């Protein structure tokens, strides 16, 4: 899955979808998708990632207490 890195609009390939959907994980492992060489994996804060359409990620992926109001 690809998301956009908010600070510079670069595409990030998310390497662990379960980690992305886990509301208790504040970061996700991914790598920039740029150039012809595969980039090294690194941690990205979920707050800096959005969908390529600039839509925010679902609250249930970010906040463990989202169902409490």
TORGU-687973 format. One record per residue: x, y, z of N, C-alpha, C, O in turn; residue number from 1; residue in one letter. Coordinates in pm, whole numbers, always signed. Layout:
TORGU-687973
{{X; Y; Z}; {X; Y; Z}; {X; Y; Z}; {X; Y; Z}; NUM; A}
...
//
This chain:
TORGU-687973
{{+85; -116; +0}; {+0; +0; +0}; {+90; +123; +0}; {+193; +127; +67}; 1; X}
{{+49; +225; -77}; {+125; +349; -82}; {+47; +460; -12}; {-74; +473; -29}; 2; X}
{{+119; +538; +66}; {+65; +657; +130}; {+154; +774; +95}; {+265; +756; +45}; 3; X}
{{+106; +894; +121}; {+183; +1014; +91}; {+242; +1069; +220}; {+173; +1080; +322}; 4; X}
{{+370; +1103; +215}; {+441; +1165; +327}; {+407; +1313; +324}; {+451; +1385; +234}; 5; X}
{{+331; +1358; +421}; {+276; +1494; +422}; {+381; +1605; +406}; {+356; +1699; +331}; 6; X}
{{+498; +1600; +473}; {+592; +1713; +464}; {+639; +1746; +322}; {+656; +1864; +289}; 7; X}
{{+659; +1645; +236}; {+709; +1678; +102}; {+631; +1609; -11}; {+673; +1615; -126}; 8; X}
{{+520; +1544; +21}; {+432; +1478; -77}; {+497; +1359; -148}; {+451; +1320; -255}; 9; X}
{{+602; +1301; -90}; {+664; +1182; -147}; {+577; +1060; -120}; {+505; +1055; -20}; 10; X}
{{+584; +962; -209}; {+511; +838; -185}; {+592; +747; -96}; {+714; +736; -109}; 11; X}
{{+523; +681; -4}; {+584; +587; +89}; {+515; +452; +72}; {+393; +443; +78}; 12; X}
{{+595; +349; +50}; {+542; +214; +43}; {+537; +157; +185}; {+641; +141; +248}; 13; X}
{{+418; +128; +234}; {+402; +72; +368}; {+433; -77; +360}; {+376; -149; +279}; 14; X}
{{+525; -122; +445}; {+570; -261; +440}; {+493; -354; +533}; {+497; -475; +515}; 15; X}
{{+424; -299; +631}; {+350; -382; +727}; {+210; -324; +745}; {+191; -231; +823}; 16; X}
{{+114; -379; +674}; {-24; -328; +677}; {-85; -346; +816}; {-161; -260; +862}; 17; X}
{{-55; -456; +883}; {-109; -478; +1018}; {-63; -369; +1114}; {-140; -322; +1197}; 18; X}
{{+62; -329; +1102}; {+116; -221; +1186}; {+45; -90; +1155}; {+19; -11; +1246}; 19; X}
{{+13; -67; +1028}; {-58; +54; +989}; {-196; +61; +1053}; {-239; +168; +1096}; 20; X}
{{-265; -51; +1058}; {-402; -55; +1110}; {-408; -68; +1262}; {-516; -57; +1321}; 21; X}
{{-295; -91; +1326}; {-290; -107; +1472}; {-293; +31; +1539}; {-198; +107; +1527}; 22; X}
{{-401; +63; +1610}; {-410; +196; +1672}; {-309; +218; +1785}; {-288; +332; +1826}; 23; X}
{{-247; +112; +1835}; {-148; +125; +1943}; {-7; +152; +1888}; {+83; +183; +1965}; 24; X}
{{+11; +139; +1757}; {+141; +167; +1694}; {+141; +312; +1645}; {+54; +351; +1568}; 25; X}
{{+236; +391; +1690}; {+241; +533; +1651}; {+321; +554; +1523}; {+316; +662; +1463}; 26; X}
{{+393; +452; +1481}; {+469; +463; +1356}; {+451; +335; +1275}; {+401; +234; +1324}; 27; X}
{{+493; +343; +1150}; {+480; +230; +1059}; {+610; +218; +980}; {+674; +319; +949}; 28; X}
{{+648; +96; +947}; {+769; +73; +868}; {+736; +86; +720}; {+641; +26; +670}; 29; X}
{{+817; +164; +652}; {+796; +183; +509}; {+923; +232; +444}; {+1027; +244; +508}; 30; X}
{{+913; +258; +314}; {+1028; +313; +243}; {+978; +407; +134}; {+872; +387; +75}; 31; X}
{{+1057; +511; +111}; {+1023; +606; +7}; {+1022; +534; -127}; {+1105; +446; -152}; 32; X}
{{+931; +571; -210}; {+919; +514; -344}; {+966; +621; -441}; {+886; +699; -493}; 33; X}
{{+1096; +622; -466}; {+1154; +725; -553}; {+1274; +667; -625}; {+1352; +590; -567}; 34; X}
{{+1289; +704; -749}; {+1404; +656; -826}; {+1391; +510; -864}; {+1286; +449; -845}; 35; X}
{{+1497; +456; -917}; {+1495; +317; -964}; {+1546; +219; -859}; {+1519; +100; -868}; 36; X}
{{+1620; +268; -760}; {+1674; +181; -657}; {+1576; +171; -541}; {+1510; +269; -505}; 37; X}
{{+1568; +53; -482}; {+1483; +33; -365}; {+1547; +103; -246}; {+1665; +83; -217}; 38; X}
{{+1470; +185; -178}; {+1519; +261; -64}; {+1520; +174; +62}; {+1451; +72; +69}; 39; X}
{{+1599; +214; +158}; {+1606; +142; +285}; {+1479; +165; +366}; {+1426; +276; +369}; 40; X}
{{+1428; +60; +434}; {+1311; +78; +520}; {+1343; +170; +637}; {+1455; +173; +687}; 41; X}
{{+1242; +245; +680}; {+1256; +332; +796}; {+1120; +348; +861}; {+1017; +310; +805}; 42; X}
{{+1120; +405; +981}; {+995; +428; +1054}; {+938; +563; +1015}; {+1010; +663; +1006}; 43; X}
{{+807; +566; +993}; {+735; +689; +962}; {+627; +707; +1067}; {+554; +613; +1100}; 44; X}
{{+616; +828; +1119}; {+507; +857; +1213}; {+375; +856; +1136}; {+366; +911; +1027}; 45; X}
{{+275; +793; +1193}; {+146; +786; +1126}; {+84; +924; +1107}; {+6; +945; +1014}; 46; X}
{{+117; +1018; +1193}; {+60; +1152; +1182}; {+113; +1226; +1059}; {+53; +1325; +1016}; 47; X}
{{+224; +1180; +1003}; {+281; +1244; +885}; {+238; +1178; +754}; {+285; +1217; +647}; 48; X}
{{+150; +1079; +762}; {+108; +1006; +643}; {-40; +1030; +613}; {-122; +1038; +705}; 49; X}
{{-72; +1041; +487}; {-210; +1054; +441}; {-225; +967; +316}; {-125; +923; +258}; 50; X}
{{-348; +944; +274}; {-370; +873; +149}; {-325; +961; +33}; {-321; +1083; +47}; 51; X}
{{-290; +903; -82}; {-246; +983; -196}; {-347; +1092; -238}; {-308; +1191; -299}; 52; X}
{{-475; +1073; -206}; {-578; +1172; -238}; {-582; +1285; -134}; {-670; +1372; -141}; 53; X}
{{-490; +1285; -38}; {-482; +1380; +74}; {-589; +1356; +180}; {-607; +1438; +270}; 54; X}
{{-659; +1245; +171}; {-757; +1208; +274}; {-682; +1154; +395}; {-588; +1076; +381}; 55; X}
{{-724; +1195; +513}; {-660; +1149; +637}; {-688; +1001; +660}; {-787; +946; +610}; 56; X}
{{-601; +938; +736}; {-624; +797; +772}; {-741; +787; +868}; {-770; +883; +940}; 57; X}
{{-808; +673; +870}; {-921; +654; +963}; {-876; +669; +1109}; {-766; +627; +1145}; 58; X}
{{-962; +727; +1190}; {-930; +744; +1333}; {-902; +611; +1401}; {-821; +605; +1493}; 59; X}
{{-969; +505; +1357}; {-951; +374; +1421}; {-810; +319; +1398}; {-770; +225; +1467}; 60; X}
{{-735; +374; +1304}; {-596; +333; +1282}; {-500; +416; +1367}; {-384; +377; +1383}; 61; X}
{{-546; +527; +1421}; {-459; +620; +1492}; {-483; +629; +1642}; {-390; +651; +1718}; 62; X}
{{-607; +611; +1684}; {-645; +637; +1823}; {-705; +511; +1885}; {-812; +467; +1843}; 63; X}
{{-638; +450; +1984}; {-690; +328; +2045}; {-823; +348; +2117}; {-894; +250; +2141}; 64; X}
{{-858; +471; +2152}; {-984; +497; +2223}; {-1087; +562; +2132}; {-1175; +633; +2180}; 65; X}
{{-1077; +539; +2001}; {-1166; +607; +1906}; {-1313; +575; +1930}; {-1398; +660; +1903}; 66; X}
{{-1343; +458; +1979}; {-1483; +417; +1998}; {-1545; +475; +2125}; {-1665; +459; +2148}; 67; X}
{{-1467; +541; +2208}; {-1517; +595; +2333}; {-1568; +739; +2319}; {-1607; +801; +2418}; 68; X}
{{-1567; +790; +2201}; {-1626; +921; +2181}; {-1530; +1022; +2142}; {-1568; +1138; +2122}; 69; X}
//
